[in-house]
Amino acid sequence: MKIAFIGTHGVGKTTLCYDLAARLKRLDYSLDVVKEVARECPLPINQETTYSAQAWILHTQIARELEAASRHEVVVCDRSVLDNYAYLVHKLGRIAALEPLVAQWLTSYTLLVKVPIWQAPADDGVRDVAEAFQRGVDSTLDDLVASFGVEVLALRPTETASWTTRVVGALQLPSRAHQESLFPE
């Protein structure tokens, strides 16, 4: 099972990844989290990105997902190939040579969860804080979701407190592990 949180930067994907991972771990799943690879990119990102930077990010994402899936039954991804591709498309337009790869890789996800913009991006030392850029990437991502015809669980910006619960519900997982819980609810 592979779950990916998609969305523009600064919307809470990383927090959701770790919250979901903690809940799944309490259900006794073997899992790994694929962290956002853009933060490790040795090339320019954000509004200054290049084709090379985005190709590095896209291919590194795939490699990290492959590695995690080879060792664990559940992989939780802080991003997917689709939203990584959205940054490239937002900057340079669609790249015909990459579209089959993105389309094929999208079939490997059990669930894509679209995290909406609900606040302006905060300065974290890496990501761009321009709201116009954040909204532009989000719009590009929405266009790609429609174009590739992928189903997503779309979270609502007014329901942040229940986001993880909605994801767990969409996965139709048991609410309790078969063993005694260390963390009573």
C-alpha positions as CSV (number, residue, x, y, z in Angstrom):
1,M,0.0,0.0,0.0
2,K,1.4,3.4,-1.0
3,I,-0.2,6.7,0.1
4,A,0.9,10.1,-1.2
5,F,0.0,13.5,0.0
6,I,-0.1,16.0,-2.9
7,G,-0.4,19.7,-2.9
8,T,1.7,22.8,-3.2
9,H,4.2,23.8,-0.6
10,G,3.3,25.1,2.9
11,V,-0.1,23.3,3.2
12,G,0.8,20.7,5.8
13,K,1.7,17.6,3.8
14,T,4.7,16.7,6.0
15,T,2.7,17.0,9.2
16,L,0.0,14.8,7.7
17,C,2.6,12.2,6.6
18,Y,3.9,11.8,10.1
19,D,0.5,11.8,11.7
20,L,-0.7,9.1,9.3
21,A,2.5,7.1,9.8
22,A,2.1,7.2,13.6
23,R,-1.5,6.0,13.3
24,L,-0.5,3.2,10.9
25,K,2.4,2.2,13.1
26,R,-0.1,1.9,16.1
27,L,-2.1,-0.5,13.8
28,D,1.1,-2.6,13.6
29,Y,2.0,-1.9,10.0
30,S,5.6,-2.1,8.7
31,L,6.0,1.3,7.1
32,D,8.4,3.9,5.8
33,V,8.0,7.6,5.1
34,V,9.4,9.0,1.9
35,K,10.3,12.6,2.8
36,E,10.1,15.5,0.4
37,V,13.1,15.2,-1.9
38,A,13.1,18.7,-3.2
39,R,14.8,19.9,0.0
40,E,17.8,17.8,-0.9
41,C,18.0,18.9,-4.5
42,P,21.5,20.3,-5.3
43,L,20.0,22.5,-8.1
44,P,17.7,25.6,-7.9
45,I,14.1,25.0,-6.8
46,N,11.0,27.2,-6.3
47,Q,10.6,30.0,-8.9
48,E,14.2,29.6,-10.0
49,T,13.9,25.9,-10.8
50,T,15.2,24.3,-14.0
51,Y,14.4,21.3,-16.1
52,S,17.5,19.5,-14.6
53,A,16.4,20.3,-11.0
54,Q,12.9,19.0,-11.6
55,A,14.1,15.9,-13.4
56,W,16.4,15.2,-10.4
57,I,13.5,15.6,-8.0
58,L,11.1,13.5,-10.1
59,H,13.5,10.6,-10.5
60,T,14.8,10.8,-6.9
61,Q,11.1,10.6,-5.7
62,I,10.6,7.4,-7.8
63,A,13.9,5.9,-6.5
64,R,13.0,6.6,-2.9
65,E,9.5,5.1,-3.3
66,L,11.0,2.0,-4.9
67,E,13.5,1.6,-2.1
68,A,10.8,2.0,0.6
69,A,8.3,-0.3,-1.0
70,S,11.0,-3.1,-1.3
71,R,11.3,-3.1,2.5
72,H,7.9,-2.2,3.9
73,E,4.2,-3.1,3.4
74,V,3.1,0.5,3.6
75,V,4.8,3.6,2.2
76,V,3.6,7.1,3.1
77,C,4.9,9.8,0.7
78,D,5.4,13.5,1.4
79,R,4.6,14.3,-2.3
80,S,4.1,12.1,-5.4
81,V,5.4,12.2,-8.9
82,L,2.4,14.3,-9.9
83,D,3.0,17.3,-7.7
84,N,6.7,17.1,-8.3
85,Y,5.8,17.2,-12.0
86,A,3.4,20.1,-11.3
87,Y,6.4,22.3,-10.3
88,L,8.1,21.5,-13.6
89,V,4.9,22.2,-15.6
90,H,4.3,25.4,-13.8
91,K,7.7,26.7,-14.8
92,L,8.3,25.2,-18.2
93,G,5.1,23.7,-19.5
94,R,4.3,20.0,-20.1
95,I,7.1,17.8,-21.2
96,A,5.8,15.1,-23.6
97,A,8.7,12.7,-22.9
98,L,7.9,12.7,-19.2
99,E,4.2,12.2,-19.4
100,P,4.2,8.4,-19.9
101,L,6.5,8.0,-16.9
102,V,4.3,10.1,-14.7
103,A,1.1,8.4,-16.0
104,Q,2.5,5.0,-15.3
105,W,3.9,5.8,-11.9
106,L,0.5,7.3,-10.8
107,T,-0.9,3.7,-11.0
108,S,1.4,2.7,-8.2
109,Y,-0.4,4.7,-5.6
110,T,-3.1,3.2,-3.5
111,L,-4.4,6.6,-2.5
112,L,-3.5,10.2,-3.5
113,V,-4.6,12.8,-0.9
114,K,-4.9,16.4,-2.1
115,V,-4.0,18.8,0.6
116,P,-5.6,22.3,-0.1
117,I,-4.2,25.7,0.5
118,W,-5.5,26.8,3.9
119,Q,-2.8,29.3,4.9
120,A,-0.1,31.4,3.3
121,P,3.3,29.6,3.1
122,A,5.6,30.2,6.1
123,D,9.3,30.9,5.7
124,D,11.1,27.6,6.4
125,G,14.4,28.6,4.9
126,V,13.8,26.5,1.7
127,R,10.4,27.1,0.1
128,D,9.2,30.2,-1.6
129,V,6.8,32.3,0.4
130,A,5.1,34.1,-2.5
131,E,1.4,33.4,-2.3
132,A,1.0,33.9,-6.1
133,F,3.6,31.1,-6.7
134,Q,1.9,28.8,-4.1
135,R,-1.5,29.3,-5.8
136,G,-0.1,29.0,-9.3
137,V,1.5,25.6,-8.5
138,D,-1.7,24.5,-6.8
139,S,-3.7,25.4,-9.8
140,T,-1.3,23.6,-12.1
141,L,-1.6,20.5,-9.9
142,D,-5.4,20.6,-10.1
143,D,-5.1,20.8,-13.9
144,L,-2.8,17.8,-14.0
145,V,-5.1,15.8,-11.7
146,A,-7.9,16.4,-14.2
147,S,-5.7,15.8,-17.2
148,F,-4.3,12.5,-16.0
149,G,-7.7,11.4,-14.7
150,V,-6.5,10.3,-11.3
151,E,-8.8,10.0,-8.3
152,V,-7.8,11.9,-5.3
153,L,-9.2,12.3,-1.8
154,A,-9.6,16.0,-1.7
155,L,-9.4,17.4,1.9
156,R,-11.3,20.6,2.8
157,P,-9.4,23.6,4.1
158,T,-12.1,24.2,6.8
159,E,-11.6,20.7,8.3
160,T,-7.9,20.5,9.2
161,A,-8.6,18.8,12.5
162,S,-10.1,15.8,10.8
163,W,-7.8,15.4,7.9
164,T,-5.9,12.3,9.2
165,T,-9.1,10.6,10.3
166,R,-10.5,11.1,6.8
167,V,-7.4,9.5,5.2
168,V,-7.6,6.5,7.6
169,G,-11.3,6.2,6.8
170,A,-10.6,6.3,3.0
171,L,-8.1,3.5,3.4
172,Q,-10.8,1.3,5.2
173,L,-8.3,0.1,7.9
174,P,-9.2,-1.4,11.2
175,S,-9.5,1.1,14.0
176,R,-7.5,-1.0,16.4
177,A,-4.4,-3.3,16.2
178,H,-4.7,-7.0,17.0
179,Q,-2.3,-6.4,19.9
180,E,-2.5,-4.4,23.1
181,S,-2.1,-0.7,22.4
182,L,0.7,1.4,24.1
183,F,-1.4,4.5,23.4
184,P,-5.0,4.1,24.7
185,E,-7.4,6.3,22.8
